Amino acid sequence: MNNSSEEFMISEEEIRQRLRESMSNRKLTHRGIAKRLFISECSVDYYCEGRRKLPIGFVASYADQYKVDLNWLILGKGEDNAKSN
């Protein structure tokens, strides 16, 4: 059995980069996201800038609210579905 941990390494910075790309593709603002997800705008700023650890709950809520494919957002597999709209 191959226990290569490299296959399952997920970079928080890569997720953050795809999150920013998704926001840009959808023309979203931090203020709008904060209102929709019921969190502070400051928290969204900090998550996107890397000043705070990116909580999986935020990533999941964002993906659910804005119909973003989690496989793309977390793993980088496929592409942002906003590109095809």
C-alpha positions as CSV (number, residue, x, y, z in Angstrom):
1,M,0.0,0.0,0.0
2,N,1.4,3.4,-1.0
3,N,1.1,5.9,1.9
4,S,2.2,8.9,-0.2
5,S,1.0,12.0,1.7
6,E,1.8,14.1,-1.2
7,E,-1.3,13.0,-3.0
8,F,-3.5,14.5,-0.2
9,M,-1.5,17.7,0.5
10,I,-3.8,20.6,0.3
11,S,-2.3,24.1,0.3
12,E,-4.3,26.7,2.2
13,E,-2.8,29.4,0.0
14,E,-3.9,27.6,-3.2
15,I,-7.5,27.4,-1.8
16,R,-7.2,31.1,-0.9
17,Q,-6.1,31.9,-4.4
18,R,-9.0,30.0,-6.0
19,L,-11.4,31.7,-3.5
20,R,-10.2,35.1,-4.7
21,E,-10.4,34.0,-8.3
22,S,-14.0,32.8,-7.7
23,M,-14.9,36.1,-6.1
24,S,-13.4,38.0,-9.0
25,N,-15.2,35.8,-11.6
26,R,-18.5,36.5,-9.8
27,K,-17.7,40.2,-9.2
28,L,-18.3,39.8,-5.5
29,T,-17.2,42.2,-2.7
30,H,-16.0,41.2,0.7
31,R,-18.9,43.3,2.1
32,G,-21.5,41.4,0.0
33,I,-20.0,38.0,1.0
34,A,-20.0,39.0,4.7
35,K,-23.6,40.0,4.6
36,R,-24.7,36.9,2.8
37,L,-22.7,34.6,5.1
38,F,-23.6,36.5,8.3
39,I,-20.0,37.2,9.3
40,S,-18.0,40.4,9.6
41,E,-16.4,42.0,6.5
42,C,-13.2,42.1,8.5
43,S,-13.2,38.3,8.8
44,V,-13.6,38.0,5.0
45,D,-10.7,40.4,4.5
46,Y,-8.5,38.4,6.9
47,Y,-9.4,35.1,5.3
48,C,-8.7,36.3,1.8
49,E,-5.4,38.1,2.8
50,G,-4.1,35.1,4.8
51,R,-4.1,37.0,8.1
52,R,-6.3,34.4,9.6
53,K,-6.5,30.6,9.0
54,L,-9.1,29.8,6.4
55,P,-11.9,27.9,8.2
56,I,-13.4,24.9,6.3
57,G,-16.9,26.1,7.5
58,F,-16.3,29.4,5.7
59,V,-15.1,27.7,2.5
60,A,-18.1,25.3,2.6
61,S,-20.6,28.1,3.2
62,Y,-19.2,30.2,0.5
63,A,-19.3,27.3,-2.0
64,D,-22.9,26.5,-1.1
65,Q,-24.1,30.1,-1.3
66,Y,-22.4,30.9,-4.5
67,K,-22.7,27.5,-6.2
68,V,-18.9,26.9,-6.4
69,D,-17.7,23.4,-7.1
70,L,-15.9,22.2,-3.9
71,N,-13.6,19.9,-5.9
72,W,-12.3,22.9,-7.7
73,L,-12.2,25.2,-4.7
74,I,-10.4,22.8,-2.4
75,L,-8.6,20.4,-4.6
76,G,-8.1,22.5,-7.8
77,K,-9.8,19.8,-9.9
78,G,-11.8,21.1,-12.9
79,E,-12.5,24.8,-13.2
80,D,-14.6,27.4,-11.6
81,N,-18.2,26.9,-12.9
82,A,-18.7,30.7,-13.1
83,K,-16.4,30.7,-16.1
84,S,-18.9,28.8,-18.2
85,N,-21.8,31.2,-17.2
